[in-house]
Amino acid sequence: MEPDVSIETLSMIRIAVVPIGNVPSSLLRGYHSMLLRHHTIPLSAISSFYTVHQKSPFTHQPWDSGSLSFKFILGGTPPSPWEDFQSNRKILAVIGICHCPSSPDLDTAVDNFNATCKTYDSSLVQRCFAFCPGDSQLENGGKKADNLILFPPADSQTQEFHMQTMMQDIAASLLMELEKSVIKAESAGTTLKTPLDSQASLSSEEVIKAKKRRLARAQKTIGDYCLLAGSPVDANAHYNTALELARLTADFFWYAGALEGSVCALLMDRMGQKDPVLDEEVRYRYNSVILHYRKSFIHDNAQRVSPLSFELEATLKLARFLCRRELAKEVVELLTNAADGAKSLIDASDKLILYVEIARLYGTLGYQRKAAFFSRQVAQLYLQQENKYAATSALQVLAMTTKAYRIQSRVSIAKCSSSNEIGSSHTDGGKTHHQSIVSLFESQWSTIQMVVLREILLSAVRAGDPLAAWSAASRLLRSYYPLITPAGQNGLASALANSAERLPSGTRCADPALPFIRLYSFPLHPSQMDIVKRNPAREDWWAGSAPSGPFIYTPFSKGDSKDNRKQDLVWVVGESVQVLVELANPCGFDLRVDSIYLSVHSENFDAFPVSVDLPTNSSKVITLSGIPTSVGPLTIPGCIVHCFGVITEHLFRDVDNLLLGAMQGLVLSDPFRSCGSAKFKNVSVPNISVIPPLPLLVSIVVGGDGAIILYEGEIRDVWIRLANAGTVPIEQAHISLSGKNQDSFISIAYETLQAALPLKPGAEVIVPVTLKAWKLGLMDLDLNSGNKTASGNVGRHLKDGSRPALVIHYAGPIANSKDPLTNGQTITPGRRLVVPLQICVLQGLSFVKARLLSMEIPAHVGENLPKPVSVKSGSSRDFDNKMDGLMKIDPLRGNWGLRFLELELSNPTDVVFEICVSIQLEGSSGEKSLSSDIEAVEYSYPKTRIDREYSARVLIPLEHFKLPILDGSFFIKDFQPDGAHGGRNSNFSEKNTKAELNASVKNLISRIKVRWQSGRNSSGELNIKDAIQAALQTSVMDVLLPDPLTFSFRLVTKSSAHAEKPDSLIKSSESKGSVLAHEMTQMEVLIRNNTKDKINLSLSITCKDVAGDNCIEGSKATVLWAGVLGGINIEVAPLQETKHCFSLYFLVPGEYTLLAVAMIDDANDILRARARTDSPEEPIYVRGPPFQVCAIGTA
């Protein structure tokens, strides 16, 4: 059998193309391709070369439309024993190819050519083409034989023209030689035999039959020559004669041959016509051809040389002629019959050619898997030969089947990705994953696919192709590891290692092996690397351009994209970036990855390789890093892996498609799930762009990055070191606050950062920050208590969103002159640095309750009105009495209705706290001046110690916070007469009143500080605002507003009185503010008007003893008086004082109390509102505080 046969093959003249001398293979292929362009020579083009020597036997030669067809066989072929049966099998011409520079001796070349031509007995024409001759060769070339044709050096067009002329000459020579062959065949002495004839011993009857058959065979041979000469009409006439004669002699084999020739003549005569009638005629005749070839086999079934190969060739010719989609069923039937006939073929080469042709025809129909099946049969025949060249052929054939079995190499996938071949149902563009990935793991084909890959591996090993062997082993191990036993997996690993040993170092392969690699994530960018768009027209250039989540905001995006599947990511030149990938080794051996790094096809990224060890059935997430080197877009399709001695590229897309197929049940196994990894999540690769260098601000908390542990209310100074780690100076910087509990920042040294600008690369600045720990909420306290029970730690870290943080927006120069941005943009973006403070707030002192206390302390009558002692912070030891210092009340002055705020504090912690209460007053409490320019003075009280798990009460006096004037602004609503104004004004007044009251309360609260200290370095301040405000809700007017009238008693001194008394009594009375009994003591009462209106009052003075009885009136009076003590009508001017003098004579030594009471008849609305009375007729009584008088002496 012969390959690539068709019905038209019978009309092709075979020309052997043989190299003469040394001809480089590349040049030989080039010269051969020049000849192939002249495979058809029209008869009209050879008329000038054709010479008529005698009457041509081709009486119907179509000189206008006919042509001669050539089949160039490079290297030639040995003579065929079937040349007499089919004349087209003969080599009718020999063309030698000689390269003159390689064969300078033309004589030797001509001799070699002549010797080569002698091996082709059937050749009729011989020509030797000598290319690129030298000058001397051109001179001597004309003296050589006529069959030497020189092709001087020239351009391609000239060479083509020369070649065309020579081929026309060869065609004319062949035509004239064919005429001679026809005439010779008509002679009676011509003997035509085939291997079928030589097998039988000719008897007398056979000799007679052979003589009769010779005529039919001669006519059939003449018909063959007519076909080769391009005269189908003459050929058909001779074939018809041969058919009649062969039928008479029952020569079925030659009858079938003549019928084949008639079909070829029919097609030549109707060249280019598409006629269903013609197709039907060809089908009918060829079916008869196949039948007669079969008859010849049945007739001579004892023959060792079978005509089965011709029957199968005829079947293939008919199948090739009918090979169209609409006739696919009929073609498949023919090919099936041909495949069945292959079992009876004796010659292995015939079987090989048959399978090759069947595979080709199935491929033409689009039946790729059937074609692949027969290609595998071809490979099996090659592998049976057990030599390197046969193994190489088997490898090439098997490589062509990989596409049909969906196990092709990635190189072939890339080459065929743009082609649109039959079977496009597997390449639907709307599908999520690539067709090769899905079809690769079709379960019904997995066994066949594994077998094919094993055959490829075996062929590659035999052929000595280590790269092909490595590729096959990698595909087999990567794709079918679940179906391979651990021993088989180890064997494939050994095959990979052995193949790699035979490869040069650094060899790359398109097919990855292990491990499986998928994109895990792009890590959250550090807060130091956030990029924000810059608006130089605004002072707050960062406004409206906060970074978007884990990806850096790109300043070059034009609005929001409708496709949110991919995000934009911006990297900066010179700054290290990281990508997390997950590796999986689902096989039964330990895997060593020599190096792995990010794959970037552009040249603007330097990737850093790392090595990884993966134990059996394990997965690992690793970090791959690199540095962008220049501005431009950047794509990361996968990773470059050096494993098993070969470098491969692992694409993220392939693994994603694989995992998606596993989710849909199309893939045998998920390698990551089998290694215990998490469920598959699709992570898309963002669009990455690289921008010019930017400044990079790095923050470090001085003292370490650990948590700052604070108790509630604790105040502490923190220093933050800011350093420029970039290559661009920082020219603008702004600090703002972010997160919850922003009020914990008491002060930030903004001016320190501004003074350090511009901050050059490598420079640093330290910014001090003062913090105050916030109060924990109820949920925080519950969690803390739970943590304390579980681990003994009462603190916990806040979540990132709850931590207070410093936000620093900074930027470098507006334009980067060294590396301007593309697209005409010259404004470099800025950056945002978030400095979250790791603050852990522990529960400190807790409030149990707060309440308002009232107290009355009698005053002592003295010569002068006592003043309160002002003690600055920490100097409370100046008091003689600790209780006096605590309250900051002069016991000689006393008070009536004194208000105290009592705070009960509990210490649930395991440390000791010391509490110090301080208040701020505007000057001394004893000063009468109301001037606003008096500086505030802070008074501190002694410290209170609260031990662990104990409670304590702290008293905060509120006496100093009374307003100096009873103003009517607090009672505006009481001044409005009924119906005088509308509801809107009334509501407005009420709102103003409430606002003023709230402002006064806030002012009061802000002046009271409760500070604590624990140990040497821990100190803070309690937040008592809510406690004080709650305690003052019902008594705010009593605390803040003074009484309308203030009463004070004092002695009127007389120097003469002291002169007559003993010194001991004088010193005693002066030290304690007492008076002497049995002596008239002059006193005066001072009445102060605290309102802005004058007050008319009726004053009464009463003196009581220790039993509370009136000691002035009655029969048992013990005190005599001089002056008026009751019914004293006095008018007191606004904000002024007046006094009334009187004298007392104490008959009995002891303790006495003086009281002053004033009755106001014509009280205004302010006084009535202060007295909380609504009756206009009811008099207002104002009682002063009690004053103690101590009368000393003898009874």
Secondary structure as GFF3:
##gff-version 3
##sequence-region A 1 1195
A	DSSP	three_ten_helix	7	11	.	.	.	ID=ss1
A	DSSP	beta_strand	12	20	.	.	.	ID=ss2
A	DSSP	alpha_helix	25	36	.	.	.	ID=ss3
A	DSSP	beta_strand	40	42	.	.	.	ID=ss4
A	DSSP	three_ten_helix	43	45	.	.	.	ID=ss5
A	DSSP	beta_strand	67	74	.	.	.	ID=ss6
A	DSSP	three_ten_helix	87	89	.	.	.	ID=ss7
A	DSSP	beta_strand	91	99	.	.	.	ID=ss8
A	DSSP	alpha_helix	106	118	.	.	.	ID=ss9
A	DSSP	beta_strand	125	131	.	.	.	ID=ss10
A	DSSP	alpha_helix	135	141	.	.	.	ID=ss11
A	DSSP	beta_strand	148	151	.	.	.	ID=ss12
A	DSSP	alpha_helix	156	185	.	.	.	ID=ss13
A	DSSP	three_ten_helix	197	199	.	.	.	ID=ss14
A	DSSP	alpha_helix	204	228	.	.	.	ID=ss15
A	DSSP	alpha_helix	232	249	.	.	.	ID=ss16
A	DSSP	alpha_helix	252	269	.	.	.	ID=ss17
A	DSSP	alpha_helix	276	299	.	.	.	ID=ss18
A	DSSP	alpha_helix	308	321	.	.	.	ID=ss19
A	DSSP	three_ten_helix	325	327	.	.	.	ID=ss20
A	DSSP	alpha_helix	328	341	.	.	.	ID=ss21
A	DSSP	three_ten_helix	342	344	.	.	.	ID=ss22
A	DSSP	alpha_helix	348	365	.	.	.	ID=ss23
A	DSSP	alpha_helix	368	383	.	.	.	ID=ss24
A	DSSP	alpha_helix	388	401	.	.	.	ID=ss25
A	DSSP	alpha_helix	410	416	.	.	.	ID=ss26
A	DSSP	three_ten_helix	424	426	.	.	.	ID=ss27
A	DSSP	alpha_helix	435	440	.	.	.	ID=ss28
A	DSSP	three_ten_helix	443	445	.	.	.	ID=ss29
A	DSSP	alpha_helix	446	463	.	.	.	ID=ss30
A	DSSP	alpha_helix	466	480	.	.	.	ID=ss31
A	DSSP	three_ten_helix	481	483	.	.	.	ID=ss32
A	DSSP	alpha_helix	486	501	.	.	.	ID=ss33
A	DSSP	beta_strand	508	509	.	.	.	ID=ss34
A	DSSP	beta_strand	516	521	.	.	.	ID=ss35
A	DSSP	three_ten_helix	527	529	.	.	.	ID=ss36
A	DSSP	beta_strand	530	532	.	.	.	ID=ss37
A	DSSP	beta_strand	568	572	.	.	.	ID=ss38
A	DSSP	beta_strand	577	585	.	.	.	ID=ss39
A	DSSP	beta_strand	591	599	.	.	.	ID=ss40
A	DSSP	beta_strand	605	608	.	.	.	ID=ss41
A	DSSP	beta_strand	610	614	.	.	.	ID=ss42
A	DSSP	beta_strand	618	628	.	.	.	ID=ss43
A	DSSP	beta_strand	632	634	.	.	.	ID=ss44
A	DSSP	beta_strand	638	643	.	.	.	ID=ss45
A	DSSP	beta_strand	646	651	.	.	.	ID=ss46
A	DSSP	alpha_helix	652	663	.	.	.	ID=ss47
A	DSSP	alpha_helix	671	674	.	.	.	ID=ss48
A	DSSP	beta_strand	687	691	.	.	.	ID=ss49
A	DSSP	beta_strand	697	701	.	.	.	ID=ss50
A	DSSP	beta_strand	708	711	.	.	.	ID=ss51
A	DSSP	beta_strand	715	724	.	.	.	ID=ss52
A	DSSP	beta_strand	732	738	.	.	.	ID=ss53
A	DSSP	three_ten_helix	742	744	.	.	.	ID=ss54
A	DSSP	beta_strand	745	748	.	.	.	ID=ss55
A	DSSP	alpha_helix	750	756	.	.	.	ID=ss56
A	DSSP	beta_strand	764	772	.	.	.	ID=ss57
A	DSSP	alpha_helix	778	791	.	.	.	ID=ss58
A	DSSP	beta_strand	805	811	.	.	.	ID=ss59
A	DSSP	beta_strand	830	836	.	.	.	ID=ss60
A	DSSP	beta_strand	839	842	.	.	.	ID=ss61
A	DSSP	beta_strand	846	857	.	.	.	ID=ss62
A	DSSP	beta_strand	859	860	.	.	.	ID=ss63
A	DSSP	three_ten_helix	876	878	.	.	.	ID=ss64
A	DSSP	alpha_helix	882	887	.	.	.	ID=ss65
A	DSSP	beta_strand	895	906	.	.	.	ID=ss66
A	DSSP	beta_strand	913	922	.	.	.	ID=ss67
A	DSSP	beta_strand	936	940	.	.	.	ID=ss68
A	DSSP	beta_strand	944	946	.	.	.	ID=ss69
A	DSSP	beta_strand	951	957	.	.	.	ID=ss70
A	DSSP	three_ten_helix	959	961	.	.	.	ID=ss71
A	DSSP	three_ten_helix	968	971	.	.	.	ID=ss72
A	DSSP	alpha_helix	972	975	.	.	.	ID=ss73
A	DSSP	alpha_helix	983	1006	.	.	.	ID=ss74
A	DSSP	beta_strand	1008	1014	.	.	.	ID=ss75
A	DSSP	beta_strand	1018	1021	.	.	.	ID=ss76
A	DSSP	alpha_helix	1025	1031	.	.	.	ID=ss77
A	DSSP	alpha_helix	1036	1040	.	.	.	ID=ss78
A	DSSP	beta_strand	1045	1051	.	.	.	ID=ss79
A	DSSP	alpha_helix	1055	1059	.	.	.	ID=ss80
A	DSSP	alpha_helix	1063	1072	.	.	.	ID=ss81
A	DSSP	beta_strand	1075	1076	.	.	.	ID=ss82
A	DSSP	beta_strand	1080	1089	.	.	.	ID=ss83
A	DSSP	beta_strand	1095	1104	.	.	.	ID=ss84
A	DSSP	beta_strand	1119	1122	.	.	.	ID=ss85
A	DSSP	beta_strand	1128	1132	.	.	.	ID=ss86
A	DSSP	beta_strand	1137	1146	.	.	.	ID=ss87
A	DSSP	beta_strand	1150	1160	.	.	.	ID=ss88
A	DSSP	alpha_helix	1165	1170	.	.	.	ID=ss89
A	DSSP	beta_strand	1180	1183	.	.	.	ID=ss90
A	DSSP	beta_strand	1187	1192	.	.	.	ID=ss91
###
